[in-house]
Amino acid sequence: MMEDEENNLLRRLWLWFLDFIETIVIALAIFVVVYRFLFQPHQVKGSSMYDNFHDGEYLLTDKVTYRFRSPERGDVVVFKAPQNEDYDYIKRIIALPGDTVKISGGQVFVNNTLINESGFLDARITTHAGLYAKEGQNVTIPAAEYFVMGDNRNNSSDSREWGPVPAANLVGRTWLRYWPVNLLGVIDKYPKN
């Protein structure tokens, strides 16, 4: 009788252990699928996107949208840094493949039209040219590349300095801010409107 109880207990422990392992394996598989193909967490580092994104905030990057549509002007994207792909940057798409960009007199022109940045930039901010996008010169964005800039133009290393970002470097579109909790919400393309 005692031996049957021991065997029964061992059998229940073994079944519990197998259930536990199965749960862990399923949870890890779901995590890997979500992380690899759907969403990826990122932390904002630095002040290049201030005043819309602050150092230390946590975002979820949507890795699915660009499988169904092309990136759009104004999208806030995470991408592998062109100079060192071990780092991810967060910037805003200013110009699309085939567009021409000109920075002149502190303003940004796309396809010879002054772009309206009031939805995400303070009106007092001016945009200075860089090594790649020189003052007053038109730059044509190559196919499958995007011209990106930080919202904090005076403290942003971006396409003005090192050129457009290849589409292959795009990780995805920022989708949700989840930390700090008081700023929890879906990320709007033009948050100041």
Secondary structure as UniProt FT lines:
FT   HELIX           2..33
FT   HELIX           34..38
FT   STRAND          39..43
FT   TURN            48..52
FT   TURN            55..56
FT   STRAND          58..62
FT   HELIX           65..68
FT   TURN            73..74
FT   STRAND          76..80
FT   TURN            85..86
FT   STRAND          88..95
FT   TURN            97..98
FT   STRAND          100..104
FT   TURN            105..106
FT   STRAND          107..110
FT   TURN            111..112
FT   STRAND          113..114
FT   TURN            118..120
FT   TURN            123..124
FT   STRAND          139..140
FT   TURN            143..144
FT   STRAND          145..149
FT   HELIX           153..155
FT   HELIX           159..162
FT   STRAND          165..166
FT   HELIX           167..169
FT   STRAND          170..179
FT   HELIX           181..183
FT   STRAND          185..186
FT   TURN            191..192
//
